[in-house]
Structure formats: structure tokens, C-alpha cells
Amino acid sequence: MKRKNIFSLLLIIGLLSIALVACGPKATETAAPAAEATEAPVVEEPTEAPAEKFTIGISNPFISSEYRTQMIAELIEVNKEYMDQGITNELVIESADTDVAGQIQQLQNLMAKNVDAILVNPGDVNGLNATLEEAVSKGIIVISVDQELDVPNVYNVGIDQKEWAKTSAQWLAEKMGGTGNIVEIEGFPGHPANVARMNGVDEVLANYPDIKVLAKDTGKWDEATGQQVMSNFLAAYPNLDGYWTQDGMAIGALQAVMAANPAKFPIGVGEGRCQFLKLWQDVLKDHPDFDTIAVANPPGVSPTGLRIAVHMLMGEKVDETKLGGVNGLSFVIPVPVVITGDNLQEGLDICKDKPDAYLLDGIMTDQEVVDAFFK
């Protein structure tokens, strides 16, 4: 009887101990004041790491450009996030100044290395088609970044290049009051982005018959070449009213105008690069009525394309109803910023701690990519 009473007493003590533990805070939690309580942060990562890491290849046929330098650096940086998560290997990068035949060889090299996906910044609007289709037939995910291609089963990731050009062309036409003489400095003829951009400019100017294009030349997407071409134009057309150009050539064009110091500055368009914005600020010191526009062409579309490729490799399903473009497979990325005289200071603030070569940019996060384009 005595042993039974002791057993009952021990049982009651045990139950009381369990009740007290259940009422207290969990050992793994740290109590916080109610006023500071917040929701747990969303971890923007793909699903768990695959059994085998994915290998992604990069094909870039043009390196003489700060845009491409920033693009490659950002691709490496974003891929490192996935390497740290055990999802990808190091990028296989084929990058050099080359022609169509050379880029075809780049793509063949990537296929020979058994990459799982290829991001290609194409150097020609049609010249790579057969090679890209070959890659697709091998089960490789192929994404054209920055420039749109019309190739079956090849995805595109980038801004709408035609609309990008139309934004500054429309600004120029309106700033000129719909009349006057202009020149155009284009990039590489035949490059998909350049073709789309020049089509956009033509489309805008078709609505302004009193704006005459006196001449057009290529600046090869190079600042120094753009400056020389603009100097030649200023010598040939001293009473020029305006000019349209793109990318780093806009810096060279403005430098040519500053060097010529004409009685009337022609109205021109600029570039969303820190160097151009600082140059713009300098011009305003002596020419307070000077105005221009800088539409950002973000190198970040390529690392955004890398994020898309990773999610596809992880087996996530693209919502193709959210895609568009020439072949219905284009992920259209918004232009991150447009700088005019009204928000020049905003652009300068972005550039405060950036090198002159930095292009105003935007890279979508994993969560933004999923929300925008996946089921």
C-alpha cells in the first residue's frame, strides 16, 4: 500500500512538470517585445538543390563595351548565389570580339561541354538560327538575352528594344517641335537590337514628316567612334537641329558637340550611364537651357535571364500566357528608369558611389521572376 502511494505521488509530480514546461516559452524561441514583432522574411531561393549541379554556358561575341563588361560581371555574381546553394557549377563563358562564324564556334564549344542551358547575346539576327536549333534538339535550354530572336523554342529575355528606342525618339521629335534636320548614329547594322531600335526610330519619325534625316552612320556602339562620326556630321551640317543615337555613342556625340561649341546646341538623346549623366550636369553650367533624355538599357536583363534558366532547369513551369514577342517566347523586362531634366538628380544620386562606366540597371530577384513568369 505504501509503495502504491509513492508511485501515485511520483506520477502527479511528473504530470505537473510536463504542464509547467508546456506553459513556458519554447527553448528554441527568443521572446521579443510585441511592438517589434515582424513577419519572417521570405527566402527568395529556388527549391532544394538538385542531385547534380547544373552547368550554364554564356556566348558573347562583343567585349569592346562597358555594357558587356557589366553584363558578364553580374552574370558571375548572380551565378555565385546558386553555386553557394549547390544548384550550379561555375559558368562556362565564351566571350570575345568575333563574327557570326566565331559565335557559332562559341556555341559549338558550349554544346561540347555538355552545358544544361545557354545564354546567348547574339551578334546577328539570323546567322545563329541553325546552331541554336541544334542546341535545343540536344535538350539544352537556350535563352537569347538582351536581343530578341525569332527562333522556334528559343526563349528571349530583355527589354523591348523597339519601344526603348521609340521612347527617346518620341522625346526628340516633340522637343524639336516636330520640325528640323537631324542625323542618326546607329550601332552595328544587322545586330538584332540595332535592327529593332532603328525600326522604332523610323516608326516614330514617320509621324513627323517635317523632321528630315540628313545622314546616318554607324558608331559601332563605341564611344570614340561615335564622337568621330558626330564630329564629321557637325562639320558637314553646321546648322544641325538634332541627332538620335544610342548607348555609349551618346557620350561621344555629346563630347563632339561640346568640343565644336556651336552657337546652337543640336538637341540630342543620351544614355543611362553615370558618365553621361555627369557630362550632362557639366553642360548645364554653361548652357542652362540644355536638355536631353537617358533611357536605361540594363545589363541586368542577362542575370535575370540566368535566374529564369535556373528555375526552368529546376523543373518549374513557365506561364507562357505571360510571354510575348516575335515568337511568343519573350520574357519582356521593364526598363528600370528613364532620366529627363525633371529627375536628373535622381540619376546622379544613383551614380553617387558608382564608377563612370556604370549603366543604370535592374536585376529581378528570384521571387520577382517567379511571380512574373512562372505558374
Secondary structure, DSSP 4 states (H G I P E B T S, - for coil): -HHHHHHHHHHHHHHHHHHHHHHSPPTT-----GGG--PPPP----SSPPSS-B-EEEEE---SSHHHHHHHHHHHHHHHHHHHTTSB---EEEE-S--HHHHHHHHHHHHHTT-SEEEE--SSSSTTHHHHHHHHHTT-EEEEESS----TT-EEEE--HHHHHHHHHHHHHHHTTT-EEEEEEES-TT-HHHHHHHHHHHHHHTT-TTEEEEEEEE-TT-HHHHHHHHHHHHHH-TT--EEE--TTHHHHHHHHHHHH--SSPPEE---SBHHHHHHHHHHHHH-TT----EE---TTHHHHHHHHHHHHHTTPPB-GGG-BSTTS-EEEPPP--EE-TTSHHHHHHHTTTS-TTPBP-----HHHHHHHHB-
